[in-house]
Amino acid sequence: MTVQNYVLKTQRKTSKCQTCPVKDSCTTNTKGRLIERSEYATFIEQNKRNIEADPKLYKRRQAIVEHPYGIIKRQWGFYYIMTKKTIKRASADVGMIFTAFNLRRLINIIGKNELKKYLEGLILTYFYIIIHHESNNSKIMLLSFYPNFYPSKIKFA
């Protein structure tokens, strides 16, 4: 049984409700109150204590950490995950969403042209390492596969 998306750990009934002087303000059930506790209740209570102990830290967390979630949910419209069959598929969806968010943020911070220069350099470095460490046959194959990429940018030993 779930309550508020939590799996119930315990359900308790007590006979003490019958003799309690404030029973009418606590429950309308004639047999007494049913107490349900989530399996995550101790973590929820600890989080509440942490928030109450340092509210400034929690406000800072809200500003830094929760901002991307707000943008992704409200501005981009990702209120739920489409591929719900497995956690692996859902993780792939979430990974793509956050990759897109991070790329957008990078473009806003350093600019599209700087990011493009960096990625070109990264690709050239990657292919240089592959070509430099592979056999001559793979050099010919890679060079023929990417003919416009190498001649002016990379010097071979």
Secondary structure, DSSP 8 states (H G I E B T S, - for coil): -EETTEEEEEEEE-GGGGG-TTHHHH---TT--EEEEETTHHHHHHHHHHHHH-HHHHHHHHHHTHHHHHIIIIIS---S-S--S-HHHHHHHHHHHHHHHHHHHHHHHH-HHHHHHHHHHHHHHHHHHHHHHS-HHHHHHHHHHSTTTSTTT----
